[in-house]
Amino acid sequence: MPEINSIGLIELSSVATGFLVEDTMLKAGSVQLLLARSICSGKFLIVVSGDVTSVQAALLAGAAVAGASLIERRQIARVHPTVLAAISQSVEIDPKNLRSIGVVETFSAASIIDVADAAIKAANVTLLRIHLAMALGGKGFVLMAGDVSSVQAAVDAGSRAAAEDGMLVGRGVIPAPSPELFREYI
């Protein structure tokens, strides 16, 4: 498989159509399935990764099958490599090294990937977690850590990306977070 440097997302209003679209996407391009599941509000989210051309082919084929069930289709080319780890929630950080936490929340699961990518490219932060839609009414959020000024710059960049699409719900920077906050939410 060519280099994984792109992520594609399709959000649908139908779970049944979601399974059909997922199958079509996987057959249309040389892509890796990162996530395919029902999400809040009875929707279905599919996330794939691969090279730019393969992801684009998978998204086009999936959107064609989706028809009126298509809510959103999004591709992020040249995605930062740490975005994949944060989606899979496989990032580890020592709580002792946690100087501040930043959070950005969006109205859609797909838009939070753009936010996370913009944030990590803007400042020296660690993406801790990208949460896609579950138990959030279909919304998304990203948590990041670093020194206060870097986290502020990353939150600002991510918030601008979300605001451009009208997707920004909320944002915040927490200097010196309590250990309980870290254990509870990270």
PyRosetta script that sets phi, psi and omega in degrees:
from pyrosetta import init, pose_from_sequence

init()
pose = pose_from_sequence("MPEINSIGLIELSSVATGFLVEDTMLKAGSVQLLLARSICSGKFLIVVSGDVTSVQAALLAGAAVAGASLIERRQIARVHPTVLAAISQSVEIDPKNLRSIGVVETFSAASIIDVADAAIKAANVTLLRIHLAMALGGKGFVLMAGDVSSVQAAVDAGSRAAAEDGMLVGRGVIPAPSPELFREYI")
pose.set_psi(1, 137.4)
pose.set_omega(1, 176.8)
pose.set_phi(2, -62.0)
pose.set_psi(2, 172.8)
pose.set_omega(2, -177.1)
pose.set_phi(3, -57.3)
pose.set_psi(3, 138.3)
pose.set_omega(3, 176.6)
pose.set_phi(4, -86.2)
pose.set_psi(4, 106.4)
pose.set_omega(4, 179.7)
pose.set_phi(5, -140.7)
pose.set_psi(5, 16.4)
pose.set_omega(5, -178.8)
pose.set_phi(6, -145.5)
pose.set_psi(6, 146.1)
pose.set_omega(6, 175.9)
pose.set_phi(7, -122.9)
pose.set_psi(7, 139.4)
pose.set_omega(7, 175.9)
pose.set_phi(8, -125.0)
pose.set_psi(8, 140.4)
pose.set_omega(8, -178.8)
pose.set_phi(9, -132.0)
pose.set_psi(9, 139.3)
pose.set_omega(9, 171.4)
pose.set_phi(10, -130.5)
pose.set_psi(10, 129.6)
pose.set_omega(10, 176.5)
pose.set_phi(11, -114.4)
pose.set_psi(11, 132.7)
pose.set_omega(11, -174.2)
pose.set_phi(12, -126.1)
pose.set_psi(12, 154.8)
pose.set_omega(12, 178.4)
pose.set_phi(13, -88.3)
pose.set_psi(13, -2.6)
pose.set_omega(13, -177.3)
pose.set_phi(14, -130.1)
pose.set_psi(14, 128.8)
pose.set_omega(14, 176.7)
pose.set_phi(15, -68.1)
pose.set_psi(15, -44.2)
pose.set_omega(15, -179.9)
pose.set_phi(16, -59.1)
pose.set_psi(16, -46.4)
pose.set_omega(16, 177.9)
pose.set_phi(17, -64.7)
pose.set_psi(17, -32.5)
pose.set_omega(17, 178.7)
pose.set_phi(18, -56.4)
pose.set_psi(18, -43.2)
pose.set_omega(18, 179.0)
pose.set_phi(19, -64.6)
pose.set_psi(19, -40.0)
pose.set_omega(19, 178.2)
pose.set_phi(20, -65.1)
pose.set_psi(20, -43.4)
pose.set_omega(20, 180.0)
pose.set_phi(21, -65.4)
pose.set_psi(21, -42.8)
pose.set_omega(21, 178.6)
pose.set_phi(22, -56.6)
pose.set_psi(22, -48.3)
pose.set_omega(22, 179.9)
pose.set_phi(23, -61.3)
pose.set_psi(23, -44.2)
pose.set_omega(23, 179.8)
pose.set_phi(24, -61.7)
pose.set_psi(24, -44.5)
pose.set_omega(24, -179.2)
pose.set_phi(25, -62.2)
pose.set_psi(25, -42.9)
pose.set_omega(25, -178.3)
pose.set_phi(26, -68.0)
pose.set_psi(26, -28.7)
pose.set_omega(26, 178.2)
pose.set_phi(27, -84.7)
pose.set_psi(27, -20.8)
pose.set_omega(27, -172.8)
pose.set_phi(28, -84.9)
pose.set_psi(28, -25.5)
pose.set_omega(28, -176.7)
pose.set_phi(29, -146.6)
pose.set_psi(29, 159.9)
pose.set_omega(29, 177.7)
pose.set_phi(30, -80.8)
pose.set_psi(30, 79.7)
pose.set_omega(30, -176.3)
pose.set_phi(31, -121.8)
pose.set_psi(31, 159.5)
pose.set_omega(31, 176.6)
pose.set_phi(32, -107.0)
pose.set_psi(32, 131.4)
pose.set_omega(32, 178.3)
pose.set_phi(33, -78.0)
pose.set_psi(33, 120.6)
pose.set_omega(33, 176.7)
pose.set_phi(34, -95.1)
pose.set_psi(34, -34.0)
pose.set_omega(34, -175.6)
pose.set_phi(35, -163.2)
pose.set_psi(35, 136.9)
pose.set_omega(35, 171.5)
pose.set_phi(36, -152.2)
pose.set_psi(36, 113.4)
pose.set_omega(36, -177.4)
pose.set_phi(37, -164.8)
pose.set_psi(37, 161.0)
pose.set_omega(37, 171.9)
pose.set_phi(38, -72.6)
pose.set_psi(38, 146.6)
pose.set_omega(38, 179.2)
pose.set_phi(39, -128.7)
pose.set_psi(39, 175.3)
pose.set_omega(39, -177.1)
pose.set_phi(40, -51.9)
pose.set_psi(40, 154.0)
pose.set_omega(40, 179.7)
pose.set_phi(41, 69.8)
pose.set_psi(41, 20.6)
pose.set_omega(41, 176.2)
pose.set_phi(42, 72.2)
pose.set_psi(42, 24.9)
pose.set_omega(42, 180.0)
pose.set_phi(43, -99.0)
pose.set_psi(43, 175.2)
pose.set_omega(43, 179.7)
pose.set_phi(44, -134.3)
pose.set_psi(44, 134.5)
pose.set_omega(44, -178.4)
pose.set_phi(45, -120.9)
pose.set_psi(45, 133.5)
pose.set_omega(45, 177.2)
pose.set_phi(46, -125.1)
pose.set_psi(46, 129.2)
pose.set_omega(46, 178.3)
pose.set_phi(47, -127.9)
pose.set_psi(47, 126.2)
pose.set_omega(47, 178.4)
pose.set_phi(48, -127.1)
pose.set_psi(48, 160.2)
pose.set_omega(48, 176.0)
pose.set_phi(49, -135.3)
pose.set_psi(49, 161.3)
pose.set_omega(49, 179.2)
pose.set_phi(50, 161.8)
pose.set_psi(50, -164.6)
pose.set_omega(50, 175.9)
pose.set_phi(51, -73.1)
pose.set_psi(51, 162.3)
pose.set_omega(51, -173.0)
pose.set_phi(52, -56.5)
pose.set_psi(52, -46.5)
pose.set_omega(52, -176.4)
pose.set_phi(53, -65.9)
pose.set_psi(53, -42.5)
pose.set_omega(53, -179.7)
pose.set_phi(54, -66.2)
pose.set_psi(54, -41.9)
pose.set_omega(54, 178.9)
pose.set_phi(55, -65.2)
pose.set_psi(55, -41.0)
pose.set_omega(55, 178.5)
pose.set_phi(56, -61.7)
pose.set_psi(56, -42.6)
pose.set_omega(56, 178.6)
pose.set_phi(57, -63.2)
pose.set_psi(57, -42.0)
pose.set_omega(57, 179.5)
pose.set_phi(58, -64.3)
pose.set_psi(58, -41.5)
pose.set_omega(58, 179.4)
pose.set_phi(59, -66.0)
pose.set_psi(59, -42.5)
pose.set_omega(59, 179.5)
pose.set_phi(60, -63.2)
pose.set_psi(60, -44.7)
pose.set_omega(60, 179.7)
pose.set_phi(61, -65.6)
pose.set_psi(61, -42.8)
pose.set_omega(61, 179.6)
pose.set_phi(62, -63.6)
pose.set_psi(62, -42.8)
pose.set_omega(62, 179.7)
pose.set_phi(63, -64.3)
pose.set_psi(63, -35.9)
pose.set_omega(63, 179.1)
pose.set_phi(64, -64.1)
pose.set_psi(64, -38.1)
pose.set_omega(64, 179.7)
pose.set_phi(65, -76.9)
pose.set_psi(65, -30.2)
pose.set_omega(65, -175.1)
pose.set_phi(66, -65.0)
pose.set_psi(66, -35.4)
pose.set_omega(66, -178.8)
pose.set_phi(67, 56.5)
pose.set_psi(67, -134.1)
pose.set_omega(67, -176.4)
pose.set_phi(68, -70.1)
pose.set_psi(68, -11.5)
pose.set_omega(68, 178.9)
pose.set_phi(69, -78.4)
pose.set_psi(69, -11.5)
pose.set_omega(69, -177.6)
pose.set_phi(70, -69.3)
pose.set_psi(70, 121.1)
pose.set_omega(70, 174.7)
pose.set_phi(71, -95.4)
pose.set_psi(71, -48.8)
pose.set_omega(71, -176.5)
pose.set_phi(72, -153.7)
pose.set_psi(72, 142.3)
pose.set_omega(72, 174.0)
pose.set_phi(73, -130.9)
pose.set_psi(73, 131.8)
pose.set_omega(73, -175.1)
pose.set_phi(74, -146.7)
pose.set_psi(74, 138.8)
pose.set_omega(74, 174.0)
pose.set_phi(75, -125.9)
pose.set_psi(75, 136.1)
pose.set_omega(75, 175.3)
pose.set_phi(76, -119.1)
pose.set_psi(76, 107.6)
pose.set_omega(76, -179.9)
pose.set_phi(77, -85.8)
pose.set_psi(77, 153.7)
pose.set_omega(77, 179.1)
pose.set_phi(78, 52.9)
pose.set_psi(78, 44.0)
pose.set_omega(78, -179.5)
pose.set_phi(79, -67.1)
pose.set_psi(79, 142.6)
pose.set_omega(79, 178.9)
pose.set_phi(80, -63.6)
pose.set_psi(80, 136.4)
pose.set_omega(80, -175.4)
pose.set_phi(81, -58.9)
pose.set_psi(81, -27.7)
pose.set_omega(81, -178.2)
pose.set_phi(82, -74.5)
pose.set_psi(82, -13.6)
pose.set_omega(82, 177.8)
pose.set_phi(83, -63.0)
pose.set_psi(83, -40.3)
pose.set_omega(83, 180.0)
pose.set_phi(84, -61.4)
pose.set_psi(84, -43.5)
pose.set_omega(84, 179.2)
pose.set_phi(85, -65.0)
pose.set_psi(85, -38.2)
pose.set_omega(85, -179.3)
pose.set_phi(86, -70.1)
pose.set_psi(86, -32.6)
pose.set_omega(86, 176.0)
pose.set_phi(87, -65.4)
pose.set_psi(87, -41.7)
pose.set_omega(87, -178.4)
pose.set_phi(88, -81.0)
pose.set_psi(88, -0.1)
pose.set_omega(88, 179.2)
pose.set_phi(89, 55.2)
pose.set_psi(89, 41.4)
pose.set_omega(89, -179.6)
pose.set_phi(90, -108.8)
pose.set_psi(90, 21.7)
pose.set_omega(90, -179.8)
pose.set_phi(91, -91.2)
pose.set_psi(91, 132.5)
pose.set_omega(91, 177.4)
pose.set_phi(92, -118.1)
pose.set_psi(92, 141.8)
pose.set_omega(92, 177.2)
pose.set_phi(93, -143.9)
pose.set_psi(93, 141.9)
pose.set_omega(93, 177.6)
pose.set_phi(94, -76.4)
pose.set_psi(94, 123.4)
pose.set_omega(94, -178.6)
pose.set_phi(95, -55.6)
pose.set_psi(95, -26.2)
pose.set_omega(95, 179.4)
pose.set_phi(96, -67.3)
pose.set_psi(96, -24.7)
pose.set_omega(96, 179.9)
pose.set_phi(97, -93.4)
pose.set_psi(97, 6.9)
pose.set_omega(97, -176.5)
pose.set_phi(98, -85.8)
pose.set_psi(98, 103.8)
pose.set_omega(98, -178.1)
pose.set_phi(99, -93.2)
pose.set_psi(99, -32.8)
pose.set_omega(99, 175.1)
pose.set_phi(100, -160.6)
pose.set_psi(100, 157.8)
pose.set_omega(100, 178.0)
pose.set_phi(101, -123.8)
pose.set_psi(101, 138.6)
pose.set_omega(101, 173.5)
pose.set_phi(102, -118.7)
pose.set_psi(102, 149.0)
pose.set_omega(102, 178.6)
pose.set_phi(103, -139.1)
pose.set_psi(103, 138.5)
pose.set_omega(103, 171.8)
pose.set_phi(104, -130.2)
pose.set_psi(104, 135.6)
pose.set_omega(104, -178.6)
pose.set_phi(105, -120.7)
pose.set_psi(105, 139.2)
pose.set_omega(105, -179.6)
pose.set_phi(106, -126.2)
pose.set_psi(106, 161.9)
pose.set_omega(106, 178.6)
pose.set_phi(107, -72.3)
pose.set_psi(107, -22.6)
pose.set_omega(107, -178.9)
pose.set_phi(108, -126.4)
pose.set_psi(108, 153.1)
pose.set_omega(108, 177.9)
pose.set_phi(109, -67.6)
pose.set_psi(109, -40.7)
pose.set_omega(109, -176.8)
pose.set_phi(110, -63.8)
pose.set_psi(110, -40.0)
pose.set_omega(110, -176.2)
pose.set_phi(111, -67.9)
pose.set_psi(111, -23.3)
pose.set_omega(111, -178.0)
pose.set_phi(112, -68.8)
pose.set_psi(112, -24.4)
pose.set_omega(112, 176.7)
pose.set_phi(113, -66.8)
pose.set_psi(113, -43.6)
pose.set_omega(113, 175.2)
pose.set_phi(114, -59.0)
pose.set_psi(114, -42.3)
pose.set_omega(114, -179.8)
pose.set_phi(115, -60.6)
pose.set_psi(115, -49.4)
pose.set_omega(115, -178.8)
pose.set_phi(116, -62.2)
pose.set_psi(116, -42.3)
pose.set_omega(116, 179.6)
pose.set_phi(117, -63.5)
pose.set_psi(117, -44.5)
pose.set_omega(117, 178.6)
pose.set_phi(118, -63.4)
pose.set_psi(118, -40.6)
pose.set_omega(118, -178.1)
pose.set_phi(119, -64.5)
pose.set_psi(119, -47.5)
pose.set_omega(119, -176.3)
pose.set_phi(120, -70.0)
pose.set_psi(120, -28.8)
pose.set_omega(120, 178.3)
pose.set_phi(121, -79.5)
pose.set_psi(121, -17.7)
pose.set_omega(121, -176.4)
pose.set_phi(122, -90.8)
pose.set_psi(122, -23.3)
pose.set_omega(122, -173.3)
pose.set_phi(123, -155.0)
pose.set_psi(123, 163.4)
pose.set_omega(123, 180.0)
pose.set_phi(124, -83.2)
pose.set_psi(124, 84.2)
pose.set_omega(124, 178.5)
pose.set_phi(125, -128.3)
pose.set_psi(125, 166.8)
pose.set_omega(125, 172.6)
pose.set_phi(126, -108.5)
pose.set_psi(126, 123.5)
pose.set_omega(126, 173.9)
pose.set_phi(127, -76.0)
pose.set_psi(127, 117.3)
pose.set_omega(127, -177.7)
pose.set_phi(128, -86.3)
pose.set_psi(128, -42.7)
pose.set_omega(128, -172.8)
pose.set_phi(129, -160.7)
pose.set_psi(129, 137.1)
pose.set_omega(129, 169.5)
pose.set_phi(130, -117.3)
pose.set_psi(130, 114.8)
pose.set_omega(130, -176.7)
pose.set_phi(131, -102.2)
pose.set_psi(131, 122.2)
pose.set_omega(131, -174.8)
pose.set_phi(132, -109.0)
pose.set_psi(132, 95.4)
pose.set_omega(132, 161.2)
pose.set_phi(133, 74.4)
pose.set_psi(133, -31.7)
pose.set_omega(133, -174.7)
pose.set_phi(134, -66.9)
pose.set_psi(134, 130.1)
pose.set_omega(134, 179.6)
pose.set_phi(135, 61.4)
pose.set_psi(135, 25.5)
pose.set_omega(135, -179.6)
pose.set_phi(136, -130.5)
pose.set_psi(136, 11.7)
pose.set_omega(136, -177.8)
pose.set_phi(137, 66.3)
pose.set_psi(137, 27.7)
pose.set_omega(137, 178.5)
pose.set_phi(138, 90.3)
pose.set_psi(138, -0.3)
pose.set_omega(138, -179.3)
pose.set_phi(139, -83.2)
pose.set_psi(139, 179.9)
pose.set_omega(139, 176.8)
pose.set_phi(140, -139.1)
pose.set_psi(140, 159.3)
pose.set_omega(140, 171.6)
pose.set_phi(141, -148.3)
pose.set_psi(141, 156.1)
pose.set_omega(141, 176.0)
pose.set_phi(142, -126.6)
pose.set_psi(142, 137.5)
pose.set_omega(142, 174.6)
pose.set_phi(143, -111.9)
pose.set_psi(143, 136.8)
pose.set_omega(143, 179.3)
pose.set_phi(144, -137.6)
pose.set_psi(144, 159.0)
pose.set_omega(144, -178.2)
pose.set_phi(145, -136.5)
pose.set_psi(145, 156.0)
pose.set_omega(145, 178.1)
pose.set_phi(146, 162.1)
pose.set_psi(146, -166.2)
pose.set_omega(146, 175.5)
pose.set_phi(147, -72.0)
pose.set_psi(147, 160.7)
pose.set_omega(147, -171.6)
pose.set_phi(148, -58.4)
pose.set_psi(148, -45.2)
pose.set_omega(148, -176.8)
pose.set_phi(149, -67.7)
pose.set_psi(149, -37.2)
pose.set_omega(149, 177.8)
pose.set_phi(150, -67.9)
pose.set_psi(150, -42.2)
pose.set_omega(150, 179.1)
pose.set_phi(151, -64.5)
pose.set_psi(151, -40.5)
pose.set_omega(151, 178.3)
pose.set_phi(152, -61.9)
pose.set_psi(152, -42.9)
pose.set_omega(152, 179.0)
pose.set_phi(153, -64.5)
pose.set_psi(153, -40.4)
pose.set_omega(153, 179.6)
pose.set_phi(154, -67.5)
pose.set_psi(154, -43.0)
pose.set_omega(154, 178.2)
pose.set_phi(155, -63.3)
pose.set_psi(155, -40.7)
pose.set_omega(155, 177.6)
pose.set_phi(156, -61.1)
pose.set_psi(156, -46.8)
pose.set_omega(156, -179.4)
pose.set_phi(157, -64.4)
pose.set_psi(157, -44.6)
pose.set_omega(157, 178.8)
pose.set_phi(158, -64.5)
pose.set_psi(158, -39.0)
pose.set_omega(158, 179.4)
pose.set_phi(159, -66.1)
pose.set_psi(159, -38.4)
pose.set_omega(159, 176.7)
pose.set_phi(160, -62.7)
pose.set_psi(160, -42.8)
pose.set_omega(160, 179.2)
pose.set_phi(161, -60.8)
pose.set_psi(161, -42.0)
pose.set_omega(161, 179.8)
pose.set_phi(162, -70.0)
pose.set_psi(162, -39.8)
pose.set_omega(162, -178.0)
pose.set_phi(163, -66.6)
pose.set_psi(163, -32.6)
pose.set_omega(163, 178.6)
pose.set_phi(164, -57.9)
pose.set_psi(164, -34.6)
pose.set_omega(164, 179.0)
pose.set_phi(165, -94.9)
pose.set_psi(165, 0.9)
pose.set_omega(165, -176.8)
pose.set_phi(166, 72.1)
pose.set_psi(166, 25.9)
pose.set_omega(166, -174.1)
pose.set_phi(167, -105.6)
pose.set_psi(167, -4.7)
pose.set_omega(167, -176.0)
pose.set_phi(168, -69.9)
pose.set_psi(168, 126.0)
pose.set_omega(168, 175.6)
pose.set_phi(169, -102.6)
pose.set_psi(169, -49.6)
pose.set_omega(169, -176.5)
pose.set_phi(170, -162.5)
pose.set_psi(170, 167.6)
pose.set_omega(170, -179.0)
pose.set_phi(171, -158.3)
pose.set_psi(171, 157.9)
pose.set_omega(171, 177.5)
pose.set_phi(172, -170.5)
pose.set_psi(172, 156.3)
pose.set_omega(172, 174.7)
pose.set_phi(173, -128.0)
pose.set_psi(173, 129.3)
pose.set_omega(173, -179.1)
pose.set_phi(174, -116.8)
pose.set_psi(174, 102.5)
pose.set_omega(174, 175.9)
pose.set_phi(175, -72.3)
pose.set_psi(175, 144.1)
pose.set_omega(175, 177.2)
pose.set_phi(176, 45.9)
pose.set_psi(176, 61.2)
pose.set_omega(176, -178.1)
pose.set_phi(177, -62.7)
pose.set_psi(177, 147.7)
pose.set_omega(177, 178.9)
pose.set_phi(178, -68.4)
pose.set_psi(178, 150.2)
pose.set_omega(178, 177.2)
pose.set_phi(179, -58.5)
pose.set_psi(179, -33.2)
pose.set_omega(179, 178.9)
pose.set_phi(180, -64.9)
pose.set_psi(180, -38.8)
pose.set_omega(180, 177.4)
pose.set_phi(181, -61.1)
pose.set_psi(181, -44.2)
pose.set_omega(181, 179.9)
pose.set_phi(182, -61.1)
pose.set_psi(182, -47.9)
pose.set_omega(182, -179.2)
pose.set_phi(183, -65.2)
pose.set_psi(183, -38.1)
pose.set_omega(183, -174.3)
pose.set_phi(184, -75.4)
pose.set_psi(184, -39.3)
pose.set_omega(184, -169.7)
pose.set_phi(185, -112.6)
pose.set_psi(185, -13.6)
pose.set_omega(185, -176.3)
pose.set_phi(186, -100.2)
pose.dump_pdb("model.pdb")
